[in-house]
Amino acid sequence: MNSVVAKVYCRALGVGLFVSVQGIAAESLDPPQILPRSAWEALPEDNRLQVLQPNGEIKHISVHHTAVDKLRGDGSAEAELRIIQRGHRDDNQWGDIAYHYLIAPDGRIFSGRSPQYAPNSGTRYQSESQWREAPIFTQEDVARDSRNVGIGGTKTLPESATGPRPGHVAGHITICLLGNFMEKEPTDAAKQSFIQLAAYLLQKYQLTISDVWLHREVAATLCPGNQFYAWLRDYPQGERYSLGPGLRSVQALLKR
């Protein structure tokens, strides 16, 4: 029985199995606790300008950080989310908070934008064929310009190639960690929640670990920060998209 037929067969029987693309039966992952929008008193989405676009078929999980050193407002994750949403929804006129899921330093996972809508970004996402072929910043590049260049990041393509901002965002589910990870790693609690959420989403959308992309790999940006990147990827020690400790942990959870 091939893996596609097996998936359908298992679902028809109500069996709690997920069959990977390699045809190996794996345990179906329970979703981590994901707090609803009401938990952070989110404003309703505002689509009067028809800016919320359909996400279509989910093909990628993309990873971000907020690049904010400490939580604003009263110092709670909830206040930080409200501030982010006001900036994205009202100031940027993106219709809602840009990210689908957000993870606080204490490990709590919050619902953001509905996954039915494509994310938004101040950067221009490249298409998959573009980012796979585009050159990336090396250690030598970073040594020359560490303020503006992130190791492993894709080099800029002109707007004529990507289209205007936000570029090719449809098909991405976004996970964003609250914090600035240029100089420090996320907390252990946030990393553990990321592992659980990323594995769950990959299984839910029938994706593989190779469908996880970091923001700097699909657009010209330092996001998700140098230290978070180093936990997720093994480059430059390994190949361009080799897995670091974080993504290896996601992969291990998928293979249980």
N, C-alpha and C positions, 0 to 999 in steps of 0.2 A: 504494500500500500504506500503510495507516495505521500509526501508530507502535506500537500494541499488537500488531498482526499481525506487523510487522517484527521486534519483539523476539523473538517466538516463533519466527519463521522463522530468524532468525540463530542462535538457540540450537540449533534442530534441526540446523542445518548445522555447528555447532561453530565458527562464525565469531567472531573476537575483536572484535566490534563492540558498542557500546551505542548504542541509538537513543533520542535524547532525546524529551521530550514534544512538542517542536516538530517532530519528524520528521527531525532532522538527525543523520546518522550521526557518532558520535564514537568516538575510540579507547578501547578498554577499558583502564581503569587497573589497573596492577599494585598489589597491596596493599603498603603500607609495611611495614617489618619491625616486627612486633608480638611482643614478648617474652611468653612464657607465664607463667602464675601461678607456676610452679615457679621462675622466675628471681628472684622476690622472696620465695620460701619462704612462699607464702600458706597460711594454714590452710584446711582444707576448709570449704565452706559448711555452715551449721548450720540446718536447716529443721525442727527438732523442733517449733517453735511454728507451723509452716505460714505463715511470714511472707513467704516468697519467692513472689511472685505472677506468673502468666504475663504476658509483655509483649504478647502479641497481635500484631496487624499493626503494623509499624513505620511511624510517620507523621512523626516529628520527630527531629532531632538537637539536643540541648540542651547548652549550653556552660557550664562552671563553673570556679572556682578553689578551692583549698583554704583560702585566706585565712590561711595560716601563713607567717610572715615568712622563716623559714629551715628547712631540712630538720632533723628531729629525730633522736634516737638517735645513731648514729655519723656523722650528716651525709650519709648516702647516700640515694638515692631509694628503694632497697629497704627500708631501715629505716623511712623515712617511710611507705611503703605498709603495712608491717606494723602500725605504730602506728595508722594510719587504720582498717585492717581491724579491729583489736581494739576500737576505739571504736565502730565501726558494728555489728560482728557480736555482740560480747559486752555492751558497755555499753548500746548503744541497742536491742539485740536485733532487728536488722534482717536477721539471717541471713547476711550477708556484707558486704564492702565495698560501698558504695552505687553506685559508678560503674562503667561498663562498660569504659572505656579511660582511662588516666592517662598524662600526658606529663611527663617530668622536665625540669629546666632544661637538661640536656645534649642534649635532643631524643629520648631513648629513649622508646618507646611501650610501655606495659605493659598486659596483659590484666587486667581486674578482674572484676566480676560477669559471669556468663554473660548474653549478650544475650537468652536465652530468658526471663529474669526481668526484670520491671519494676524500674527503679531505686527508690531510697528517698531520703527527704529530711526534714529538720527543718522545712521550709516546706510550705505547702499549694499545690500546683500548681493553677492554674485550668484549666478546659477551654479549648479553642481559641476557641470562640465568646466565652467570658468575657474572655480576655486581649486579643482583638482589639477588643472593645468597651469595655474598662475604660480610664479616663483614666490618663495616665502623668505622671510627675514631670518638670517643665520646669526650665529654668535658674533661673527665679524661685523655684521650690520648693526647689531645692538651695541657693540663696543664703540661704534662711531656715533650713535645717536640713541642712547638708552631712554631719553625722555619721550620720544615719539615713536619708537619702534619696539615691538614686542616679539620675542623669539618665537618662531613657528607661525607668525602671522602672515596672512596673504598680502601681497603687494597690491597697491591701488590700481584699479582699472578705471578708465574714463567713464563718465556718465553715458557716453554714446554706446558703451558696451553693456552696462548694467541697467540702464534706464534710470530715471530720477529716484531719489529716496522714496521709500525704503528698499527699492529693488525687488529681488526675487524672494520675498518673505513667505509666500503661500506654501503650505506643506510643512512648515516648521511648528513644533510645539516647543515653547521656551520655558526653561527653568532658570530662575534668577536668585542668587544668594545675596542677602542684604549685607553690605560691607565693601570695603576696599581691600583687594587681595594682591595689590602690587608688591607689598613688602611683607605681608604675613599671610599664612594659610587661614582658611575658614576654621571655625571651632570644630572639635570632634563631633559634637551633636549635629551641627549643620552638615558635616561630611557624611555622617551615617544616614541622615535623612535624604541627602542627595542620592546616595547609593540605592536606597530602597525605592525612592520615587523614580529614578531613572530606569531601574530594572523593571518596575511595574509598568511604566509607560512603554518601554520597548516591547514588552510582552503583549500589552493591550493592543498596540498598533501593529503587531507582527513584524517588528523591526529587529535588527541585529545590532551588536555593539559598534559595528562600522557605520551605523547611521547616527551616531552621536557626534556632533560637531561643536567646536568652541567658537564663540563669536568672532575671535580674531582670525579664524580659519576660513570664514565665509565673507568677511568684510574687513575693511581697513580700520582697525581699532586695537587698543591695548586690552580690551575686555576679553576674558574675565579676570585679568590681573596675572602677573608673572608667577606668583606663588600658587595660585589655584591651578594655573596652566601646568605647572611642574608636577602637581599632584595627579593631574588627569592624563598627561602625556609623558612619554619617556624621551621625546626629542629634546635636545640634540644627541643624547647618549645612544638612542636607538634611531629607527627609521622615522620618516616624516610624521606618520600618523600612528606610531607605536603606542601601546597602552601604558600609562603610568599606574601607580598604585590604586588610584580612585577608580579608573575605568576597568582595571583588572578585577576589582571587587564587585563592580556591577556585573561583569561577565560571569564571575563565579556564582553570583546569586541566580543568574539566569540558567546556569547549568545544573543547579541542585536537583 
